């Protein structure tokens, strides 16, 4: 297995789940961020005066949920917050539960990027297909391999093993807090980025939210954790130039086909990765 950052090839639906995040200082006081995987593509522009956030804009280029683009309206509370080396600092001023997970995460990474006064940063995450309930997620930062985990969910409970100190981390209910309390800001940020990529990439395996065929799922049953990144069926991506949106609830035959998972507008087709180089 090569330690080089993964190369994404269009038309490779049977390969690993991959995600790329790039933050760039495009001019003094302006950070541009982009996050993309095979069915997400969001962009954030963060403005600052060197000490505090002075403006925030988000754009949806490809998304699986009809509500994703409108979630950008929940980001303005971060305007005025102090720049922080911790990407999780924005949770103190904006409620992550009211935001699109990916736009929120990307905005936090733009805040920490501005605080570090970096020119450019890029994360590449990879989650290979599982074999016997185990996989080996990896993360590259600026082309350098910085994390290599062993992730198991053989008994239905995800856990990290053979990669101390991460094997002591709570996978559910506190990983981000544990990372912030355990590591320096850059190390914690890398762990948080890979943990989020794993959550999205393995969601088809776990499917934590299930609904009976005769029921419509309640709003609190819908969320990023229900999104499928499998190779059988997934949300049809919508782009900014398209006029239609995904449906909020799946058709009944799709629910049955996907083991009754609460997902949106899923179809039996492959969507090829389109991460830009």
N, C-alpha and C positions, 0 to 999 in steps of 0.2 A: 504494500500500500504506500503510495507516494505521499510525501509531506507537502507537496506543492498545493497551492490553492486550487480548488476545483474549477474545471473548465465546463461551462454550461453549453450543451449542444442542443439546438432546436430539434425537436422530433425524437427525444430520448425519454419517453414516458415511463420506462421501466427502471430508470436509474434512481439515484438518491434525490431526496428532497433537498433543495438548496435555497438559500436566501442571501441577498447582498444588501448591505447598508453602507451608504457613502455620505459623509458630511464634508463640506468644502467651504472655506472662507473665500467668497468671491470678490469681496471688497471690504474696506474698513467698516466694521460694524454690521456686516451682513453674512450670515451662514446659510447655505443651501444644503438641505438634506434630502436623500432619496432612499426609499426602502422598496425592495422588489423581490418577489418570489413568483412561482408559476401562476398564481391567481390574485396577487396583491401588487399594486404599484401606487405608492403615495409619495408626495413631495411636500416639504415644509421649508418656508423661508422665515428665518428668525433674524430680527434686527435688535441691536443692543448698543449701548453707549460705553461699553467696556466694563460696566459695573452691574447694570440691570438690563432686563429685557425691555425693549421699547416697542416691539411690534411682532406679530406672528401671523403667518398666512399658511394655509394648507390646501393642497390640490390632490384630487383623486383622479388617477389615470386608469386604474383597473381595480375593480372591487367585486366582492361576492354578495354583498348585502345592499338592499335598496337604501338603508339608512346611513351607509358609510360616508358618502360625500357631505351630508348635512352635519355630521359629527364635528366638522371643523369649527362650527359655531360655539363649541364648548371649550376651545383653547384660549380665547382672550383673557381669562383670569390669570394666566401666567405673565401677562404684561405687567411690568413693575417689579417682578421677583428678582432677587439678586442672582447673578450668575453663580453657578456652583459646579465643582468638579464631579459631583454626584449626579448621575443621570436621573436618579429617582427623586431628586429634590422638588421637581414640579408637582409631585403628589401632595406637597404641603399647601399648595395654593389652588390646585384644580383637582376635581374628583375623577379618578381614573374610571370609575364605574359609569360616568356620564359621557365618556369619550370613546372614540374608536381606539381599540388597543394599539394598533400600529401607528396611527397618527400621534397618539399620546407618547408612545415609546420614542418615536422619531424626534418629536419636539424636545423630549428630555435629553436625547443624544446631541441635539443641536445646542442646547444650553451648556452641556459639559464641554462640547467642542469649543464654544466661544470662551468659556472660562479658561481652557488650556491654551488658547490663542494658537491653535494649530492651523496649518494650511489645508491639509487634507487627511482624512481618515477613512479607512474602508474595512468593513467586516465581511467575511465570507463564511457562512455556516453550511454544514453538510450533515444530513441525517440519512445514512445508508439504509436500504431495506433490512428489516429484521430477519434474523435466522435463529430459529428456536427461541423466540421471545427476547432476543438480545440484539443490540445494535451498538455502533461506535460513533456517536456524534463528535464532530470536530469543528474548531473555529480558528480562522486565520485573521490576524489583524495586520493590515498593511502588507499582506503577502506572507507574513510569518505565522507558522503554526503556533498558537498559544494555548489551546486547550484540546485535549483528547480524552473523552470520557468513555466508560462502559455503562450502557443503560439497559436495564432489564425490567421487563414487566411480565415475567413468566406466571406469577400468581395473580395478575390483574392489578398489582400495585407497582407503579414505576419507582425505581430506585437506582441510584448510582452506586457502582461497586468498583473496586480495584483502582480507584483514582482519588486517594486522600489529598486534601481534607474534604473533598466534595461528597464522599460517601457518607459523611455525617450530616449533610444538609437535608432539611425537610423538603421533599419534592413538592408537596402540596402545603399550602397554608403557611408561608413564611420564607420561601427561598430567597426572595429579593432582600428582605430584612436581614436574613442570615448573612447573605453576601456582603451587604453594606457594613454589618457589624464585624465581619471576619477579615475583610481585605481592604487594601488601599483602594482609592476610587477607580483606578484603571483596571485593576484585577477584578474588582467587583463588577464593573461595567461589562467586561468580557463574559463573565459567568452569566450575567443577566441576559445578555444578548443571545448566548447559546441556549440558555434555559427556555427563553421565549420561542426560539426556532424549534426546539424539541417539542414544545407544547403544541404548536401548530402542525408540525410535521407528523406527529404520532396521534393526532386527534382521531383519525379514522380507526386506529387500533383500539383506543379506549372507549370512544363514544359515551361519555359520562351522562349525557342527557338522552333519555329514551321516552317515547310517547306511545300510548296505545293507538291503534289505527283509528278508533272512533273518536279520538280526542284531538282538539286543537291545542298545541302547546301553549302554556302561559308565557307571558313576556320574559319572566325570569328563567325560563328554560332555554332561551335563545342567547347565544353568545359566541365569542370566538372559539371557545372550546368545542363547539359542535361542528365547526367547519371541517370538511373532509379534504384531505390532501392525498387521497388514495388514487389509484390508477384505474379504477373501475367507473366511478361516477363522481362528479364534483360540480360545484357551482359554475355556471357559465359566466366568465368574466365580462364586465361591462366597461367600456372605455368612455372617455370624456366626450367623444364625438357621437356617441350613440344616444338616441332619444329615449329608449326604454330602460327600465330598471328590472332587477331581479324581483321575483315574487317573494313575499314575506314567508309564505308557508309552501312546502313541497306538495306536489300532487300525491294522491294516496298510493298509486302504483309505485311511485318513486320511494315513498316512505317504506313500503314493504321491501322493495329491492335493496334499500340501504339499511336493512335491519331496524327500520323505524327510527332512525336518527333524526332529531329536529334540525333540519338544514333548509337552505333556501334555494329554490330554483335549480335543483340538481338534474343533470342529464347524463345519460350513459354514453359519454364520449371522452376522449382524451384531450386535454389542453396542454400543449407543449410548453416547457419552460422558455422564457424569453428574456432572461437576465442579460442586460447589456454588458459588454466588456468594457 
